Amino acid sequence: MSEFDLIRRHFTRPTPGALLGVGDDAALLQVGAGKVLAVSSDMLVAGIHFFADADPYCLGHKTLAVNLSDLAAMGAVPRWATLAISLPQADDAWLAAFSAGFFALAEKYSVDLVGGDTTRGPLNLCVTIMGEVLPQQALRRSGARVGDEIWVSGRLGDAALALACLQGKIVLSAEDFAACAPALHQPQPRVALGLALRGIAHSAIDVSDGLLADLGHIL
């Protein structure tokens, strides 16, 4: 299967939110009046961020979810994404499941996939995501003020616990692992919460490196 056949089969969908999507040298995007683009990129590498034998549907979901979380932390409305994939070989069944997981989440948040790239190599996934926000509503890390309260959404440490269990570093009961595993395999981006916090929170951050480490970025 050629690169273009792979893209057409698995990653070309209608893009109603873009003037021009997949298929040209670049996408054409129309930003709303008075708004700015919020842009973020995250890379997931097999053996570092996920196991090479991870379920491809869950991996497709996770690949987009970690990027959506960055936009949520900015209070931005997700609009567009690009996806670059390095694969050891073109596995049609794997790609079908991966793209199904990716697009299921993309459709939930009305995100259009408007470009990307594929190449042969070790399994590596990189998404660049773009959203819209009014400049005065963006939840910047630098906005924290003396006297602000610190709030966390969700439970801390679930993904790390599930990963440590899979790596054999700790032992969890089946019940405890089942409670932690979704945070590792199918994390849920807090997009609605990020939008609701505009005009309320002074600052926000996506907690991906641990609470203490990420608090240091805003305090």
GROMACS elastic network, one bead per residue, 0.5 to 0.9 nm:
[ bonds ]
;  ai    aj funct       b0    kb
    1     4     6  0.81883   500
    1     5     6  0.60447   500
    1     6     6  0.63184   500
    1    90     6  0.71289   500
    1    92     6  0.88439   500
    2     5     6  0.51189   500
    2     6     6  0.61601   500
    2     7     6  0.86657   500
    2    90     6  0.88883   500
    3     6     6  0.51111   500
    3     7     6  0.62676   500
    3     8     6  0.86728   500
    3    90     6  0.89260   500
    3   117     6  0.85442   500
    3   118     6  0.65766   500
    3   119     6  0.76449   500
    4     7     6  0.50792   500
    4     8     6  0.60699   500
    4     9     6  0.84801   500
    4    23     6  0.89222   500
    4   118     6  0.89783   500
    5     8     6  0.51125   500
    5     9     6  0.59802   500
    5    10     6  0.84939   500
    6     9     6  0.52704   500
    6    10     6  0.60516   500
    6    11     6  0.76001   500
    6    90     6  0.79029   500
    6    92     6  0.82608   500
    6    95     6  0.85662   500
    6   118     6  0.85640   500
    7    10     6  0.55135   500
    7    12     6  0.61919   500
    7    22     6  0.86772   500
    7    23     6  0.89389   500
    7   117     6  0.84176   500
    7   118     6  0.80266   500
    8    11     6  0.59184   500
    8    12     6  0.50417   500
    8    13     6  0.84323   500
    8    22     6  0.88061   500
    8    23     6  0.85912   500
    9    12     6  0.66907   500
    9    96     6  0.85876   500
   10    13     6  0.84153   500
   10    92     6  0.86857   500
   10    95     6  0.67239   500
   10    96     6  0.62298   500
   10    98     6  0.88691   500
   10    99     6  0.61158   500
   10   100     6  0.84420   500
   11    22     6  0.83462   500
   11    99     6  0.67200   500
   11   103     6  0.86542   500
   11   113     6  0.76099   500
   11   115     6  0.88290   500
   12    15     6  0.87825   500
   12    21     6  0.85818   500
   12    22     6  0.63554   500
   12    23     6  0.82258   500
   12   113     6  0.77527   500
   12   114     6  0.84028   500
   12   115     6  0.88737   500
   13    21     6  0.87554   500
   13    22     6  0.81551   500
   13   103     6  0.89593   500
   13   112     6  0.80268   500
   13   113     6  0.74879   500
   13   114     6  0.88295   500
   14    17     6  0.89372   500
   14    21     6  0.80112   500
   14    22     6  0.89834   500
   14   112     6  0.77316   500
   14   113     6  0.86960   500
   15    18     6  0.56008   500
   15    19     6  0.79888   500
   15    20     6  0.75542   500
   15    21     6  0.60189   500
   15    22     6  0.83483   500
   15    80     6  0.89363   500
   15   111     6  0.84711   500
   15   112     6  0.52648   500
   15   113     6  0.70972   500
   15   114     6  0.70734   500
   16    19     6  0.76606   500
   16    20     6  0.89281   500
   16    21     6  0.88638   500
   16   112     6  0.74833   500
   17    20     6  0.88611   500
   17    21     6  0.89542   500
   17    29     6  0.77884   500
   17    30     6  0.80901   500
   17    79     6  0.70891   500
   17    80     6  0.78105   500
   17   110     6  0.81691   500
   17   111     6  0.79260   500
   17   112     6  0.65382   500
   18    21     6  0.61005   500
   18    27     6  0.75708   500
   18    28     6  0.62659   500
   18    29     6  0.50286   500
   18    30     6  0.66076   500
   18    79     6  0.86393   500
   18    80     6  0.78757   500
   18   112     6  0.73702   500
   18   114     6  0.75210   500
   19    27     6  0.75291   500
   19    28     6  0.51782   500
   19    29     6  0.56402   500
   19    30     6  0.67547   500
   20    23     6  0.83654   500
   20    24     6  0.78921   500
   20    26     6  0.80351   500
   20    27     6  0.51239   500
   20    29     6  0.70209   500
   20   114     6  0.75116   500
   21    24     6  0.73760   500
   21    26     6  0.77135   500
   21    28     6  0.68314   500
   21    29     6  0.84056   500
   21   112     6  0.80166   500
   21   113     6  0.72579   500
   21   115     6  0.64931   500
   22    25     6  0.84655   500
   22    26     6  0.78031   500
   22    27     6  0.67411   500
   22   113     6  0.73551   500
   22   116     6  0.79355   500
   23    26     6  0.80154   500
   23    27     6  0.83365   500
   23   114     6  0.85017   500
   23   115     6  0.75586   500
   24    27     6  0.68644   500
   24   115     6  0.84441   500
   25   115     6  0.87017   500
   26   114     6  0.83284   500
   26   115     6  0.71537   500
   27   114     6  0.59291   500
   27   115     6  0.66378   500
   28   114     6  0.85217   500
   29    80     6  0.83888   500
   29   114     6  0.89672   500
   31    34     6  0.84045   500
   31    35     6  0.66475   500
   31    36     6  0.71848   500
   31    37     6  0.73485   500
   31   131     6  0.89818   500
   31   132     6  0.71353   500
   32    35     6  0.55102   500
   32    36     6  0.79721   500
   32   132     6  0.75362   500
   32   133     6  0.89184   500
   33    36     6  0.86312   500
   34   133     6  0.87459   500
   34   134     6  0.65438   500
   34   135     6  0.81483   500
   35   132     6  0.60790   500
   35   133     6  0.53745   500
   35   135     6  0.65931   500
   36   131     6  0.82260   500
   36   132     6  0.57046   500
   36   133     6  0.56628   500
   36   134     6  0.61436   500
   36   135     6  0.63701   500
   37    76     6  0.84968   500
   37   130     6  0.63125   500
   37   131     6  0.55907   500
   37   133     6  0.67072   500
   37   134     6  0.88678   500
   38    71     6  0.69317   500
   38    74     6  0.76409   500
   38    76     6  0.66781   500
   38    77     6  0.87264   500
   38    78     6  0.86538   500
   38   129     6  0.80848   500
   38   130     6  0.54668   500
   38   131     6  0.50137   500
   38   132     6  0.59019   500
   38   133     6  0.69351   500
   38   138     6  0.87520   500
   39    70     6  0.88146   500
   39    71     6  0.77174   500
   39   128     6  0.69956   500
   39   129     6  0.56845   500
   39   131     6  0.65990   500
   39   132     6  0.89079   500
   40    67     6  0.68401   500
   40    68     6  0.88471   500
   40    70     6  0.67595   500
   40    71     6  0.73761   500
   40   127     6  0.82413   500
   40   128     6  0.56134   500
   40   129     6  0.54242   500
   40   130     6  0.66687   500
   41    67     6  0.66778   500
   41    70     6  0.86922   500
   41   126     6  0.70523   500
   41   127     6  0.55831   500
   41   129     6  0.62884   500
   41   130     6  0.89872   500
   42    63     6  0.82778   500
   42    66     6  0.73217   500
   42    67     6  0.61878   500
   42   125     6  0.83978   500
   42   126     6  0.57910   500
   42   127     6  0.57561   500
   42   128     6  0.67601   500
   42   129     6  0.87102   500
   43    49     6  0.87271   500
   43    63     6  0.81547   500
   43   124     6  0.72726   500
   43   125     6  0.56411   500
   43   127     6  0.66002   500
   43   128     6  0.88688   500
   44    48     6  0.76004   500
   44    49     6  0.55266   500
   44    50     6  0.73431   500
   44    63     6  0.70820   500
   44   123     6  0.87444   500
   44   124     6  0.59413   500
   44   125     6  0.50846   500
   44   126     6  0.62663   500
   44   127     6  0.87769   500
   45    48     6  0.55379   500
   45    49     6  0.54835   500
   45    50     6  0.68217   500
   45    51     6  0.88372   500
   45    52     6  0.88123   500
   45   122     6  0.83257   500
   45   123     6  0.64652   500
   45   125     6  0.63948   500
   45   126     6  0.85844   500
   46    49     6  0.60267   500
   46    50     6  0.52445   500
   46    51     6  0.56674   500
   46    52     6  0.51690   500
   46    53     6  0.88261   500
   46   122     6  0.76447   500
   46   123     6  0.56348   500
   46   124     6  0.62422   500
   46   125     6  0.85133   500
   47    50     6  0.56793   500
   47    51     6  0.52781   500
   47    52     6  0.62557   500
   47   123     6  0.89902   500
   48    51     6  0.74950   500
   50    53     6  0.84084   500
   50    54     6  0.67670   500
   50    59     6  0.81981   500
   50   163     6  0.88608   500
   50   184     6  0.88747   500
   50   185     6  0.87299   500
   51    54     6  0.52467   500
   52    55     6  0.88715   500
   52   123     6  0.74468   500
   53    56     6  0.81100   500
   54    57     6  0.87071   500
   54    58     6  0.75823   500
   54    59     6  0.66684   500
   54   185     6  0.83862   500
   55    58     6  0.54601   500
   55    59     6  0.61218   500
   55    60     6  0.87391   500
   55    94     6  0.87651   500
   55    97     6  0.84025   500
   55    98     6  0.82400   500
   55   185     6  0.84015   500
   56    60     6  0.60375   500
   56    61     6  0.85792   500
   56    94     6  0.60518   500
   56    95     6  0.75410   500
   56    96     6  0.85400   500
   56    97     6  0.55550   500
   56    99     6  0.83180   500
   56   100     6  0.89000   500
   56   101     6  0.75713   500
   57    60     6  0.51814   500
   57    61     6  0.64314   500
   57    62     6  0.87260   500
   57    94     6  0.82967   500
   57    95     6  0.88591   500
   57    96     6  0.83732   500
   57    99     6  0.72102   500
   57   100     6  0.63034   500
   57   102     6  0.73524   500
   58    61     6  0.50676   500
   58    62     6  0.61063   500
   58    63     6  0.85673   500
   58    97     6  0.85418   500
   58    98     6  0.73335   500
   58   101     6  0.60693   500
   58   102     6  0.83200   500
   58   185     6  0.58103   500
   58   186     6  0.57796   500
   59    63     6  0.59533   500
   59    64     6  0.87330   500
   59    98     6  0.64116   500
   59   101     6  0.72190   500
   59   102     6  0.79145   500
   59   185     6  0.69445   500
   59   186     6  0.76296   500
   60    63     6  0.52356   500
   60    64     6  0.67250   500
   60    65     6  0.86300   500
   60    97     6  0.77201   500
   60    99     6  0.60268   500
   60   100     6  0.72106   500
   60   103     6  0.79436   500
   60   104     6  0.89491   500
   60   105     6  0.86718   500
   61    64     6  0.56371   500
   61    65     6  0.59843   500
   61    66     6  0.88124   500
   61    98     6  0.77217   500
   61    99     6  0.85482   500
   61   100     6  0.83492   500
   61   103     6  0.78203   500
   61   104     6  0.74835   500
   61   105     6  0.61183   500
   61   106     6  0.85360   500
   61   185     6  0.82950   500
   61   186     6  0.62426   500
   61   187     6  0.80551   500
   62    66     6  0.60829   500
   62    67     6  0.86370   500
   62   101     6  0.83097   500
   62   102     6  0.77624   500
   62   184     6  0.83389   500
   62   185     6  0.65876   500
   62   186     6  0.54871   500
   62   187     6  0.62786   500
   62   188     6  0.84614   500
   63    66     6  0.60371   500
   63    67     6  0.71454   500
   63   102     6  0.71962   500
   63   125     6  0.71141   500
   63   126     6  0.76388   500
   63   127     6  0.71113   500
   64    67     6  0.53678   500
   64    68     6  0.62220   500
   64    69     6  0.87668   500
   64    81     6  0.85228   500
   64    83     6  0.89573   500
   64   102     6  0.62627   500
   64   103     6  0.88186   500
   64   105     6  0.73554   500
   64   106     6  0.74668   500
   64   127     6  0.69074   500
   64   129     6  0.83515   500
   65    69     6  0.61899   500
   65    70     6  0.89045   500
   65   102     6  0.86104   500
   65   105     6  0.75495   500
   65   106     6  0.88857   500
   65   186     6  0.78041   500
   65   187     6  0.64228   500
   65   188     6  0.64804   500
   65   189     6  0.56153   500
   66    69     6  0.52063   500
   66    70     6  0.68991   500
   66   187     6  0.74891   500
   66   188     6  0.84646   500
   66   189     6  0.70412   500
   66   208     6  0.87427   500
   67    70     6  0.52820   500
   67    71     6  0.68722   500
   67    72     6  0.88265   500
   67   127     6  0.70093   500
   67   128     6  0.74207   500
   67   129     6  0.63392   500
   67   189     6  0.83765   500
   68    71     6  0.52008   500
   68    72     6  0.61532   500
   68    73     6  0.86983   500
   68    78     6  0.70660   500
   68   129     6  0.72851   500
   68   188     6  0.89858   500
   68   189     6  0.58709   500
   68   190     6  0.80350   500
   68   191     6  0.70548   500
   69    73     6  0.62276   500
   69    74     6  0.87886   500
   69   188     6  0.81141   500
   69   190     6  0.62593   500
   69   191     6  0.68254   500
   69   194     6  0.88725   500
   69   206     6  0.62582   500
   70    73     6  0.51987   500
   70    74     6  0.66589   500
   70    75     6  0.89895   500
   70    76     6  0.89331   500
   70   129     6  0.88004   500
   70   189     6  0.85274   500
   70   205     6  0.76969   500
   70   206     6  0.58767   500
   71    74     6  0.50640   500
   71    75     6  0.63207   500
   71    76     6  0.52827   500
   71    77     6  0.72066   500
   71    78     6  0.67056   500
   71   129     6  0.79178   500
   71   130     6  0.77249   500
   71   131     6  0.67735   500
   71   132     6  0.89826   500
   71   191     6  0.73680   500
   71   194     6  0.80391   500
   71   206     6  0.87806   500
   72    75     6  0.50708   500
   72    76     6  0.59871   500
   72    77     6  0.76796   500
   72    78     6  0.82057   500
   72   189     6  0.70808   500
   72   190     6  0.58578   500
   72   192     6  0.74960   500
   72   193     6  0.73099   500
   72   195     6  0.70027   500
   72   204     6  0.89142   500
   72   205     6  0.86964   500
   72   206     6  0.78467   500
   73    76     6  0.77205   500
   73   138     6  0.87904   500
   73   139     6  0.66449   500
   73   140     6  0.82160   500
   73   190     6  0.80167   500
   73   191     6  0.79048   500
   73   193     6  0.87992   500
   73   194     6  0.57282   500
   73   195     6  0.87864   500
   73   203     6  0.84917   500
   73   204     6  0.54120   500
   73   205     6  0.50982   500
   73   206     6  0.54807   500
   74    77     6  0.89700   500
   74   133     6  0.82366   500
   74   137     6  0.85101   500
   74   138     6  0.53533   500
   74   140     6  0.62999   500
   74   141     6  0.85820   500
   74   194     6  0.68835   500
   74   195     6  0.84546   500
   74   198     6  0.87576   500
   74   203     6  0.84276   500
   74   204     6  0.68618   500
   74   205     6  0.75320   500
   74   206     6  0.87880   500
   75   132     6  0.88314   500
   75   133     6  0.69838   500
   75   137     6  0.71266   500
   75   138     6  0.56412   500
   75   139     6  0.57194   500
   75   140     6  0.89029   500
   75   191     6  0.75963   500
   75   192     6  0.86967   500
   75   193     6  0.82198   500
   75   196     6  0.78604   500
   75   197     6  0.70915   500
   75   198     6  0.60474   500
   75   204     6  0.85173   500
   76   130     6  0.86881   500
   76   131     6  0.55403   500
   76   132     6  0.53081   500
   76   134     6  0.82578   500
   76   137     6  0.84988   500
   76   138     6  0.69340   500
   76   139     6  0.84896   500
   76   191     6  0.80739   500
   76   194     6  0.73813   500
   76   195     6  0.66958   500
   77   109     6  0.86761   500
   77   130     6  0.85315   500
   77   131     6  0.50766   500
   77   132     6  0.51802   500
   77   133     6  0.64333   500
   77   191     6  0.77463   500
   77   194     6  0.89560   500
   77   195     6  0.73575   500
   78    81     6  0.85483   500
   78   109     6  0.68292   500
   78   110     6  0.73431   500
   78   111     6  0.60807   500
   78   129     6  0.75289   500
   78   130     6  0.61839   500
   78   132     6  0.66686   500
   78   191     6  0.82328   500
   79   109     6  0.80425   500
   79   110     6  0.65807   500
   79   112     6  0.63259   500
   79   113     6  0.89246   500
   79   129     6  0.78055   500
   79   130     6  0.59135   500
   79   132     6  0.70448   500
   80   110     6  0.84212   500
   80   111     6  0.50835   500
   80   113     6  0.58632   500
   80   114     6  0.64752   500
   80   128     6  0.84959   500
   80   129     6  0.58865   500
   80   130     6  0.51362   500
   80   131     6  0.65970   500
   81   106     6  0.88915   500
   81   111     6  0.67978   500
   81   112     6  0.61950   500
   81   114     6  0.60557   500
   81   115     6  0.72538   500
   81   116     6  0.84877   500
   81   127     6  0.66618   500
   81   128     6  0.55414   500
   81   130     6  0.60094   500
   81   131     6  0.87969   500
   82   112     6  0.86007   500
   82   113     6  0.56231   500
   82   114     6  0.57230   500
   82   117     6  0.83175   500
   82   126     6  0.82258   500
   82   127     6  0.55617   500
   82   128     6  0.52129   500
   82   129     6  0.64896   500
   82   130     6  0.87425   500
   83   113     6  0.74476   500
   83   114     6  0.84835   500
   83   115     6  0.65274   500
   83   117     6  0.65720   500
   83   118     6  0.84340   500
   83   125     6  0.73150   500
   83   126     6  0.57864   500
   83   128     6  0.66540   500
   83   129     6  0.87588   500
   84   115     6  0.83881   500
   84   118     6  0.57042   500
   84   119     6  0.82497   500
   84   124     6  0.81324   500
   84   125     6  0.59659   500
   84   126     6  0.50833   500
   84   127     6  0.63667   500
   84   128     6  0.85873   500
   85   116     6  0.79803   500
   85   117     6  0.62864   500
   85   119     6  0.64851   500
   85   120     6  0.84308   500
   85   123     6  0.73711   500
   85   124     6  0.58112   500
   85   126     6  0.64846   500
   85   127     6  0.87873   500
   86    89     6  0.88112   500
   86   117     6  0.83832   500
   86   118     6  0.57549   500
   86   120     6  0.53692   500
   86   121     6  0.52259   500
   86   122     6  0.60782   500
   86   123     6  0.52557   500
   86   125     6  0.65443   500
   86   126     6  0.88119   500
   87    90     6  0.66294   500
   87    91     6  0.86145   500
   87   118     6  0.76058   500
   87   119     6  0.63964   500
   87   121     6  0.51239   500
   87   122     6  0.56973   500
   87   124     6  0.68813   500
   87   125     6  0.87777   500
   88    91     6  0.88767   500
   88   119     6  0.85611   500
   88   120     6  0.53994   500
   88   122     6  0.53162   500
   88   123     6  0.62095   500
   89   120     6  0.64163   500
   89   121     6  0.77651   500
   90    94     6  0.83288   500
   90    95     6  0.76828   500
   90   120     6  0.81577   500
   91    94     6  0.53218   500
   91    95     6  0.61271   500
   91    96     6  0.85975   500
   92    95     6  0.51463   500
   92    96     6  0.60597   500
   92    97     6  0.87124   500
   93    96     6  0.51095   500
   93    97     6  0.63649   500
   93    98     6  0.85972   500
   94    97     6  0.53424   500
   94    98     6  0.60601   500
   94    99     6  0.85472   500
   95    99     6  0.58727   500
   95   100     6  0.82898   500
   96    99     6  0.53718   500
   96   100     6  0.61002   500
   96   101     6  0.87863   500
   97   100     6  0.50582   500
   97   101     6  0.63578   500
   97   102     6  0.86656   500
   98   101     6  0.53255   500
   98   102     6  0.62266   500
   98   103     6  0.86829   500
   99   103     6  0.59218   500
   99   104     6  0.82981   500
  100   103     6  0.53313   500
  100   104     6  0.59575   500
  100   105     6  0.87588   500
  101   104     6  0.52429   500
  101   105     6  0.66296   500
  101   106     6  0.86853   500
  102   105     6  0.56523   500
  102   106     6  0.62087   500
  102   107     6  0.87588   500
  103   107     6  0.58161   500
  103   108     6  0.83385   500
  103   111     6  0.85454   500
  103   112     6  0.88385   500
  103   113     6  0.84778   500
  104   107     6  0.53942   500
  104   108     6  0.64163   500
  105   108     6  0.50327   500
  105   109     6  0.66214   500
  105   110     6  0.85822   500
  105   111     6  0.83563   500
  106   109     6  0.54397   500
  106   110     6  0.58759   500
  106   112     6  0.69027   500
  106   113     6  0.79935   500
  107   111     6  0.60958   500
  107   112     6  0.78658   500
  108   111     6  0.78267   500
  109   191     6  0.83763   500
  111   129     6  0.88698   500
  111   130     6  0.89569   500
  111   131     6  0.89313   500
  113   116     6  0.82730   500
  116   126     6  0.89776   500
  116   127     6  0.82769   500
  116   128     6  0.88263   500
  120   123     6  0.85108   500
  121   124     6  0.79356   500
  133   136     6  0.83102   500
  133   137     6  0.66356   500
  133   138     6  0.62650   500
  134   137     6  0.53054   500
  134   138     6  0.65602   500
  135   138     6  0.55740   500
  136   139     6  0.85740   500
  136   199     6  0.87995   500
  137   140     6  0.88870   500
  137   198     6  0.56330   500
  137   199     6  0.64075   500
  138   198     6  0.71556   500
  138   199     6  0.89484   500
  138   203     6  0.85614   500
  139   142     6  0.85363   500
  139   143     6  0.71509   500
  139   194     6  0.83405   500
  139   197     6  0.82744   500
  139   198     6  0.68788   500
  139   199     6  0.87261   500
  139   201     6  0.72604   500
  139   202     6  0.64398   500
  139   204     6  0.56253   500
  139   205     6  0.81888   500
  140   143     6  0.54730   500
  140   144     6  0.82297   500
  140   202     6  0.75877   500
  140   203     6  0.52730   500
  140   204     6  0.64048   500
  140   205     6  0.79347   500
  140   218     6  0.87285   500
  141   144     6  0.67653   500
  141   202     6  0.84341   500
  141   203     6  0.52229   500
  141   204     6  0.58545   500
  141   205     6  0.64033   500
  141   217     6  0.68752   500
  141   218     6  0.50482   500
  141   219     6  0.85491   500
  142   145     6  0.86947   500
  142   202     6  0.85897   500
  142   203     6  0.67696   500
  142   204     6  0.89594   500
  142   217     6  0.83022   500
  142   218     6  0.59609   500
  142   219     6  0.82345   500
  143   201     6  0.87407   500
  143   202     6  0.51263   500
  143   204     6  0.82381   500
  143   218     6  0.77574   500
  144   147     6  0.88949   500
  144   148     6  0.68749   500
  144   201     6  0.85081   500
  144   202     6  0.54355   500
  144   203     6  0.50879   500
  144   204     6  0.81893   500
  144   218     6  0.63889   500
  144   219     6  0.68650   500
  145   148     6  0.56657   500
  145   202     6  0.72452   500
  145   203     6  0.84394   500
  145   219     6  0.84134   500
  146   149     6  0.89502   500
  146   219     6  0.89516   500
  148   201     6  0.87978   500
  148   202     6  0.80591   500
  152   155     6  0.79082   500
  152   156     6  0.81971   500
  152   207     6  0.87567   500
  152   211     6  0.88617   500
  153   156     6  0.84936   500
  153   190     6  0.82691   500
  153   193     6  0.87285   500
  155   158     6  0.66316   500
  156   159     6  0.81515   500
  156   160     6  0.87678   500
  156   207     6  0.87020   500
  156   210     6  0.80482   500
  156   211     6  0.77879   500
  157   160     6  0.52099   500
  157   161     6  0.60776   500
  157   162     6  0.86791   500
  157   180     6  0.83770   500
  157   183     6  0.88055   500
  157   210     6  0.78526   500
  158   161     6  0.51614   500
  158   162     6  0.62562   500
  158   163     6  0.86338   500
  158   177     6  0.88610   500
  158   179     6  0.78932   500
  158   181     6  0.71441   500
  158   182     6  0.83313   500
  158   183     6  0.59528   500
  158   184     6  0.72891   500
  159   162     6  0.51951   500
  159   163     6  0.61287   500
  159   164     6  0.85670   500
  159   180     6  0.61626   500
  159   181     6  0.64981   500
  159   182     6  0.76563   500
  159   185     6  0.80309   500
  159   187     6  0.84709   500
  160   163     6  0.51162   500
  160   164     6  0.60626   500
  160   165     6  0.85634   500
  160   180     6  0.85315   500
  160   183     6  0.86890   500
  160   184     6  0.74412   500
  161   164     6  0.51393   500
  161   165     6  0.61905   500
  161   166     6  0.87288   500
  161   170     6  0.80068   500
  161   172     6  0.84625   500
  161   177     6  0.80102   500
  161   180     6  0.67941   500
  161   181     6  0.82796   500
  161   184     6  0.87789   500
  162   165     6  0.51177   500
  162   166     6  0.63097   500
  162   167     6  0.86763   500
  162   172     6  0.83211   500
  162   176     6  0.88504   500
  162   177     6  0.60962   500
  162   178     6  0.85813   500
  162   179     6  0.88720   500
  162   180     6  0.55776   500
  162   181     6  0.53141   500
  162   182     6  0.86846   500
  162   183     6  0.81199   500
  162   184     6  0.65648   500
  163   166     6  0.51271   500
  163   167     6  0.61673   500
  163   168     6  0.86682   500
  163   169     6  0.87329   500
  163   181     6  0.80811   500
  163   184     6  0.70327   500
  164   167     6  0.50402   500
  164   168     6  0.62703   500
  164   169     6  0.51767   500
  164   170     6  0.59076   500
  164   171     6  0.83921   500
  165   168     6  0.51101   500
  165   169     6  0.58008   500
  165   171     6  0.56941   500
  165   172     6  0.64710   500
  165   177     6  0.77590   500
  166   169     6  0.76461   500
  166   170     6  0.82750   500
  166   171     6  0.88017   500
  167   170     6  0.78955   500
  168   171     6  0.70080   500
  171   177     6  0.89489   500
  172   175     6  0.78942   500
  172   176     6  0.58784   500
  172   177     6  0.57556   500
  173   176     6  0.51815   500
  173   177     6  0.61266   500
  173   178     6  0.85010   500
  174   177     6  0.51797   500
  174   178     6  0.60686   500
  174   179     6  0.86457   500
  175   178     6  0.51888   500
  175   179     6  0.63648   500
  175   180     6  0.88899   500
  176   179     6  0.50966   500
  176   180     6  0.63658   500
  176   181     6  0.86338   500
  177   180     6  0.51075   500
  177   181     6  0.57707   500
  178   181     6  0.54173   500
  178   182     6  0.74306   500
  179   182     6  0.70355   500
  179   183     6  0.84895   500
  180   183     6  0.59261   500
  180   184     6  0.72503   500
  181   184     6  0.52470   500
  181   185     6  0.61577   500
  181   186     6  0.80582   500
  182   185     6  0.51361   500
  182   186     6  0.50659   500
  182   187     6  0.61902   500
  182   188     6  0.85830   500
  183   186     6  0.57637   500
  183   188     6  0.73923   500
  184   187     6  0.61402   500
  188   191     6  0.87904   500
  189   192     6  0.85221   500
  190   193     6  0.52953   500
  190   194     6  0.62204   500
  190   195     6  0.88249   500
  191   194     6  0.51495   500
  191   195     6  0.63890   500
  191   196     6  0.86915   500
  192   195     6  0.52159   500
  192   196     6  0.61707   500
  192   197     6  0.87184   500
  193   197     6  0.61667   500
  193   198     6  0.89577   500
  194   197     6  0.52583   500
  194   198     6  0.68447   500
  194   204     6  0.83513   500
  195   198     6  0.56039   500
  196   199     6  0.81325   500
  196   200     6  0.79128   500
  197   200     6  0.50651   500
  197   201     6  0.54060   500
  197   202     6  0.86675   500
  197   204     6  0.88872   500
  198   201     6  0.62973   500
  198   202     6  0.82498   500
  199   202     6  0.75467   500
  201   204     6  0.71479   500
  203   218     6  0.75773   500
  204   218     6  0.79975   500
  205   208     6  0.88567   500
  205   214     6  0.72622   500
  205   215     6  0.81753   500
  205   217     6  0.83255   500
  205   218     6  0.78257   500
  206   209     6  0.86786   500
  206   214     6  0.78652   500
  207   210     6  0.58999   500
  207   211     6  0.61277   500
  207   213     6  0.85994   500
  207   214     6  0.60348   500
  207   215     6  0.84271   500
  208   211     6  0.80082   500
  208   213     6  0.89983   500
  208   214     6  0.75028   500
  209   212     6  0.83037   500
  209   213     6  0.60963   500
  209   214     6  0.61797   500
  210   213     6  0.54657   500
  210   214     6  0.60732   500
  210   215     6  0.84360   500
  211   214     6  0.53274   500
  211   215     6  0.59093   500
  211   216     6  0.86477   500
  212   215     6  0.51494   500
  212   216     6  0.64708   500
  213   216     6  0.54173   500
  213   217     6  0.72933   500
  214   217     6  0.53222   500
  214   218     6  0.73236   500
  215   218     6  0.55496   500
  215   219     6  0.60894   500
  216   219     6  0.54044   500
